[in-house]
Amino acid sequence: MAKILVVEDERDILELVEISLQLGGFEVAKAMDGLEAVEKALTEQPDLILLDIKLPKLSGYDVCRKLKEIPDTKNIPVVFLTARGQEHEIKAGFDAGGDGYIIKPFSPDELPRRVQEFLNRFKK
């Protein structure tokens, strides 16, 4: 079972993503701010990280940059899950080292399939 680290500061969205992924057969770890995201990525070693951009303590962009610099986390795919869907924001996500992008609002039924597609694309 693949483990997904979900980084989201809005509790309702975090719970929706968690339930959607669990129903899709994934194990879920959670973080609610940027610093906790880096810590959890190191301790949990997830197969993929779903990362919001607007977070307390460290932005999603900063979290992604930091994770891509750390040898133990640099190969974990990071997919931004965010409402920030303008072209320059998407480009900033990829420039920060992101591997994919899912724009909110998303379909809870569709999310596990999208996550599996990213996992398949970035299999180790």
N, C-alpha and C positions, 0 to 999 in steps of 0.2 A: 504494500500500500504506500503510495507516494505521500510524502509530508509536504504541506504547503504552509509557509509562514505568511499570514495576512497582517499587514500593517495599515491600520485605519484608526483615526482618532474619534470617529463618530460611532458610538456604541451600537445604535440601531443598524447601521450599515455593516459593522463588524459582525454582528450576530446573523444578519441575512447572508453574508458571504460564508460565514462558518457553517450554517445549516445547509446552504446550497452545496458546498463542497463535501460535507459529510454525507449528504444524500447521494452524491456522485461517487462515493467510495474513497474519499481522501481523508487522511489524518490532517488535523489543523492545529497549528500553533499560532498564537496571537501576540501582537504588540500594539500599543496605542500611542507611542511617540517615537521619534527618530532614534534617540539613544537606546531605548529598549529594543528597537528593531535590530540594531547592530549587535547588541548583547545576545538576543535570541537567535540571530543567524549563526553566531559563533557556537552557542551551546546546543542548539537544536539540529544544525546542519540540514536544513530542509532541502527538498528536491527542487523547489521553486519558491520565489518570493513574489507575492502580490503587494504592491507598494503604492500607497497614496502619495501625492506630492505635497499637499498642504498638511503639515504635521507640526505638533509642538516640539521644541528642543532642537531638532534638525529637520530640514526639509527632506522630502523624498529624493530630490536631486542629490543632496549632500550625503544621504544614507547610501544611495547607489554608488556614488564616487568612492566613498569610504570602503564599502564592501568589495568593490572591484580592485582596491589596493591591498587588501588583506589576503595573503596566500590561501588561508583556510576557507575563504568565502568567494574568491574571485571567479570561480567557475559555476557558481549557483546562478541560474537564470533569474533575472529581475524583470518582472512585467508590471508596468505602471497601471494601476486601476484608479482612474481619476476622472473628475468632471472637466478637467482642463484639457480641452480637445482642439484648441486652435493649433494651426500648423507650426507656429514658432514654439509652442509649448511641447508638442510632440517631438520636434527636432531637439529641444533642450533635454528631453528625456533620453533620447538616443545618444546625444552628446555626453550625457552624464554616465553612459555605460549601460543603459537599459537595453533589454533584449526584446521587448514587446510592449504593446500598449492596448489597454481595454478602456473604453470611455464609458463613464457613468452617464445616464442610468444604463444598467445592463439587465439582461433577462436572467433571473435566478436559475431558470431551467437550462439556459444556454451556457452559463458560466463553467460548470464542470467540463463540458465538451471543449470549450476554448482553452481551459487550463491543460487538459489532456493533449490538445494539439501543440501547445507550447512545450510540454514535457517531451512529446515525441520528437519535436524539432531539435531540442537541445539535449537529447539523451547523451549521457556520459559514455 
